[in-house]
């Protein structure tokens, strides 16, 4: 997730992505996402098992900002909000 200026990024996982993003958009969850006004889903991946999801989350969190932006731009070069396409 990111904000409307694409300046801050958040990486997380959920078994209910649509519900989780809705909660963030409506500011129902306190924390980082609410504090930095992260309301756009600009990238997501689907993985079948919890172990794989956690490993991928840790991997992405270690990446540089530039590498994260490059990954997003491969599938969403305009940083459009993908929430409605879920």
Secondary structure, 3 states (H helix, E strand, C coil): CECCCCCCECCCCCCCHHHHHHHHHCCCCCCHHHHCCCCECCCCCCCCCHHHHHHHHHHHHHCCHHHHHHHHHHHCCCCCCCHHHC
